[in-house]
């Protein structure tokens, strides 16, 4: 499935938001001597995907009521789809890395 420039821009924005969250967490590490865990990063990404899905649902509801344009709805759906595909790809790579670790000789 081809990716539109607007969907790619939305995905890059989402990734930038996650990176900013991680950077802010890193600043907190230096100031508070607390570490940002992998779970916190995953939680931020899941929250971002969830917010994208909620925005898409809102656009769909607005479209049903005639309050938004079809282009806006299609763009929101494409952005959400790209975010979910990215999340699934990361999940698959984490599982693959875990399986490689399990198969390492001791």
C-alpha positions in Angstrom: 0.0 0.0 0.0 1.5 3.3 -1.0 2.1 5.9 1.7 1.0 9.4 1.1 3.2 12.4 2.0 0.7 13.6 4.6 0.6 10.1 6.3 4.4 10.1 6.3 4.5 13.6 7.8 2.1 12.5 10.5 4.2 9.5 11.3 7.3 11.6 11.5 5.5 14.0 13.8 4.5 11.1 16.0 8.0 9.8 16.2 9.3 13.3 16.9 6.8 13.6 19.8 8.1 10.3 21.2 11.7 11.5 20.8 10.8 14.7 22.6 9.2 12.7 25.4 12.4 10.6 25.7 14.6 13.6 25.7 12.6 15.2 28.4 12.8 12.0 30.3 16.6 12.1 29.8 16.8 15.6 31.2 14.8 14.3 34.1 17.4 11.6 34.6 20.2 14.2 34.9 18.1 16.3 37.3 16.3 13.7 39.4 18.7 10.7 39.0 15.8 8.6 37.9 16.0 6.5 34.7 13.5 6.3 31.9 12.6 2.6 31.5 11.8 0.8 28.3 8.3 0.3 29.6 7.8 4.1 29.9 8.9 4.5 26.2 6.5 1.8 25.1 3.7 3.3 27.2 4.3 6.7 25.5 4.2 5.1 22.0 1.1 3.2 22.8 -0.5 6.3 24.1 0.4 8.1 20.9 -1.1 5.4 18.8 -4.2 5.4 21.0 -4.6 9.1 20.6 -4.2 8.8 16.8 -7.0 6.2 16.8 -9.2 8.4 18.9 -8.7 11.3 16.6 -9.6 9.1 13.6 -12.8 8.0 15.3 -13.6 11.6 16.0 -13.1 12.5 12.3 -15.3 9.5 11.3 -18.0 10.7 13.6 -17.7 14.3 12.3 -17.8 12.9 8.7 -21.0 11.0 9.5 -22.5 14.2 10.8 -21.3 16.2 7.8 -18.9 18.4 9.8 -15.6 17.4 8.1 -14.2 16.7 4.7 -13.5 13.2 3.3 -9.9 14.1 2.7 -9.4 14.8 6.4 -10.9 11.5 7.3 -8.8 9.6 4.8 -5.7 11.4 6.1 -6.5 10.5 9.7 -7.1 6.9 8.8 -3.8 6.7 6.9 -1.9 8.3 9.8 -3.4 5.8 12.2 -2.7 2.9 9.9 0.9 3.9 9.6 1.3 4.3 13.3 -0.2 0.9 14.0 2.1 -0.7 11.3 5.1 0.9 12.9 4.1 -0.3 16.3 3.6 -3.9 14.9 7.0 -3.8 13.2 8.7 -2.7 16.4 6.9 -5.4 18.4 8.0 -8.0 15.9 11.6 -6.9 16.1 11.6 -6.9 19.9 10.2 -10.5 19.8 12.8 -11.5 17.3 15.6 -10.0 19.5 14.2 -11.8 22.5 14.1 -15.1 20.7 17.7 -14.6 19.5 18.8 -14.0 23.1 17.0 -17.2 24.2 18.8 -19.2 21.5 22.3 -17.9 22.6 24.5 -20.6 24.1 25.4 -20.1 27.7 
